[in-house]
Amino acid sequence: MKTVKIGNIEIVPAMAVGCMRLISLDEKNAAEFVARAAENGLNFFDHADIYGRGECESLFSKACKAAGVKRESIYIQSKCGIVRGKMYDFSKEHILASVDGILSRLQTDYLDVLLLHRPDALMEPDEVGEAFDILYKSGKVRNFGVSNMKPMQIELLQSGLKQKIAVNQIQFSPVHSGAIRGGFEFNMLTDGAADRDGSILEYCRLKGITPQAWSPFQHGFIKGTYIDNPDYAELNATLKEIGSNYGISPSATVASWISRHPAGIQTVTGTTNLQRLLDIKKGLDVNLSREEWYKIYEAAGNILP
Ligand SMILES: NC(=O)c1ccc[n+]([C@@H]2O[C@H](COP(=O)([O-])OP(=O)(O)OC[C@H]3O[C@@H](n4cnc5c(N)ncnc54)[C@H](OP(=O)(O)O)[C@@H]3O)[C@@H](O)[C@H]2O)c1
């Protein structure tokens, strides 16, 4: 299975198990899901304080307890900074209080990674720096990162931090490929040429930041899956054809496509179906050829000028 590095964690699977939809499971099934994922090497779990208004984190800790999953056998990442329906808040008080809430719901003393969920235009880098310092020195947070941020926002934030920003979690997939599309359509008048993210993948590569791909199987802003969706017939046919060369499913072929990019992107899946999760994981054993990678990119409706 392909792996990536995140901050001071040298090796984690190139696929994180996203827990935003965990509350669709009852406690027994959540325990089975978490335990079997970890047993199969998928031991990096992605949370946020807002998922299920905290219920996802609470269910996760109950599930781990019920299944006997040891804290040190897994990596837990969570996020804060969104005050739902109101604002984004990177104030020191908000960050510190949010982490205490996260740790108490997760029933743990520490997070392996804390991400700031969406950029706060009112952020004061030095103030965030004070919060991160307290969290790092107290051992409550071991690594820090961001989500949905442009390079200059990361630069600004980093200017106030002692700890290095290790992660940027962004929406990314063959059908949500702005992070590479803008580069291909350089200096053109096409829609894809619009610079919506400021060359974020190139920036992450230069800075040693691990990108994470959220909603890898959704089209639009979490509108539903494009897998087996007739609106994406050409993409599905291509994923099937290329996947069949390796004996993997279309979903696994997407994971393979994401992990083929040299930025070392970690796919963050959202399925709560164990079979599907283990099926997608097979994509991390496959290294697509350059030709296959480009074929999938084009089949998703992207252009190569
Ligand atoms: N940083 C951010 O702003 C942000 C935003 C959104 C999400 N996230 C993170 O990203 C994770 C993944 O997001 P997501 O849940 O939207 O991702 P996803 O993996 O793209 O979508 C998963 C959903 O698609 C369904 N699905 C149906 N057919 C599928 C197929 N063939 N292959 C894969 N999935 C299929 C799954 O159903 P079944 O469960 O029945 O398989 C599940 O409901 C979240 O859990 C969260 O951790 C982060």
The ligand as an SDF file (V2000), in Angstrom:
LIG
                    3D

 48 52  0  0  0  0  0  0  0  0999 V2000
  -11.9550   19.6950    4.7030 N   0  0  0  0  0  0  0  0  0  0  0  0
  -13.1820   19.8400    4.2500 C   0  0  0  0  0  0  0  0  0  0  0  0
  -13.6720   20.9470    4.0280 O   0  0  0  0  0  0  0  0  0  0  0  0
  -13.9950   18.5970    4.0120 C   0  0  0  0  0  0  0  0  0  0  0  0
  -15.2540   18.6850    3.3910 C   0  0  0  0  0  0  0  0  0  0  0  0
  -15.9720   17.4870    3.1870 C   0  0  0  0  0  0  0  0  0  0  0  0
  -15.4540   16.2750    3.5920 C   0  0  0  0  0  0  0  0  0  0  0  0
  -14.2360   16.2190    4.2310 N   0  0  0  0  0  0  0  0  0  0  0  0
  -13.6290   14.9410    4.6560 C   0  0  0  0  0  0  0  0  0  0  0  0
  -13.5850   14.1040    3.5220 O   0  0  0  0  0  0  0  0  0  0  0  0
  -14.2010   12.8470    3.8190 C   0  0  0  0  0  0  0  0  0  0  0  0
  -14.7830   12.2870    2.5700 C   0  0  0  0  0  0  0  0  0  0  0  0
  -15.8520   13.1140    2.0970 O   0  0  0  0  0  0  0  0  0  0  0  0
  -17.1250   12.4590    1.4080 P   0  0  0  0  0  0  0  0  0  0  0  0
  -17.8220   11.5810    2.3570 O   0  0  0  0  0  0  0  0  0  0  0  0
  -17.8990   13.5410    0.7520 O   0  0  0  0  0  0  0  0  0  0  0  0
  -16.3370   11.5820    0.3220 O   0  0  0  0  0  0  0  0  0  0  0  0
  -16.6080   10.5220   -0.8060 P   0  0  0  0  0  0  0  0  0  0  0  0
  -15.7650    9.3460   -0.4770 O   0  0  0  0  0  0  0  0  0  0  0  0
  -16.3670   11.2310   -2.0740 O   0  0  0  0  0  0  0  0  0  0  0  0
  -18.1560   10.1410   -0.7340 O   0  0  0  0  0  0  0  0  0  0  0  0
  -18.6260    9.1230    0.0920 C   0  0  0  0  0  0  0  0  0  0  0  0
  -20.1020    8.9370   -0.1220 C   0  0  0  0  0  0  0  0  0  0  0  0
  -20.3110    8.4600   -1.4660 O   0  0  0  0  0  0  0  0  0  0  0  0
  -21.0670    7.2660   -1.3980 C   0  0  0  0  0  0  0  0  0  0  0  0
  -20.7360    6.3840   -2.5150 N   0  0  0  0  0  0  0  0  0  0  0  0
  -21.6850    5.8120   -3.3050 C   0  0  0  0  0  0  0  0  0  0  0  0
  -21.1080    5.0610   -4.2460 N   0  0  0  0  0  0  0  0  0  0  0  0
  -19.7720    5.1410   -4.0350 C   0  0  0  0  0  0  0  0  0  0  0  0
  -18.6550    4.5460   -4.6860 C   0  0  0  0  0  0  0  0  0  0  0  0
  -18.7990    3.7260   -5.7330 N   0  0  0  0  0  0  0  0  0  0  0  0
  -17.4210    4.8050   -4.2370 N   0  0  0  0  0  0  0  0  0  0  0  0
  -17.2480    5.6360   -3.1710 C   0  0  0  0  0  0  0  0  0  0  0  0
  -18.2890    6.2270   -2.4970 N   0  0  0  0  0  0  0  0  0  0  0  0
  -19.5320    5.9800   -2.9430 C   0  0  0  0  0  0  0  0  0  0  0  0
  -20.7240    6.6580   -0.0410 C   0  0  0  0  0  0  0  0  0  0  0  0
  -21.7750    5.7760    0.3430 O   0  0  0  0  0  0  0  0  0  0  0  0
  -21.4890    4.4650    1.2580 P   0  0  0  0  0  0  0  0  0  0  0  0
  -21.1370    4.9700    2.6260 O   0  0  0  0  0  0  0  0  0  0  0  0
  -22.7550    3.7310    1.1820 O   0  0  0  0  0  0  0  0  0  0  0  0
  -20.3420    3.7320    0.6210 O   0  0  0  0  0  0  0  0  0  0  0  0
  -20.6780    7.9010    0.8220 C   0  0  0  0  0  0  0  0  0  0  0  0
  -21.9890    8.3310    1.1770 O   0  0  0  0  0  0  0  0  0  0  0  0
  -15.1950   13.1710    4.9310 C   0  0  0  0  0  0  0  0  0  0  0  0
  -15.5210   12.0320    5.7080 O   0  0  0  0  0  0  0  0  0  0  0  0
  -14.4200   14.1860    5.7230 C   0  0  0  0  0  0  0  0  0  0  0  0
  -13.5270   13.5010    6.5870 O   0  0  0  0  0  0  0  0  0  0  0  0
  -13.5080   17.3660    4.4270 C   0  0  0  0  0  0  0  0  0  0  0  0
  1  2  1  0
  2  3  2  0
  2  4  1  0
  4  5  1  0
  4 48  2  0
  5  6  2  0
  6  7  1  0
  7  8  2  0
  8  9  1  0
  8 48  1  0
  9 10  1  0
  9 46  1  0
 10 11  1  0
 11 12  1  0
 11 44  1  0
 12 13  1  0
 13 14  1  0
 14 15  2  0
 14 16  1  0
 14 17  1  0
 17 18  1  0
 18 19  2  0
 18 20  1  0
 18 21  1  0
 21 22  1  0
 22 23  1  0
 23 24  1  0
 23 42  1  0
 24 25  1  0
 25 26  1  0
 25 36  1  0
 26 27  1  0
 26 35  1  0
 27 28  2  0
 28 29  1  0
 29 30  1  0
 29 35  2  0
 30 31  1  0
 30 32  2  0
 32 33  1  0
 33 34  2  0
 34 35  1  0
 36 37  1  0
 36 42  1  0
 37 38  1  0
 38 39  2  0
 38 40  1  0
 38 41  1  0
 42 43  1  0
 44 45  1  0
 44 46  1  0
 46 47  1  0
M  CHG  2   8   1  16  -1
M  END
$$$$
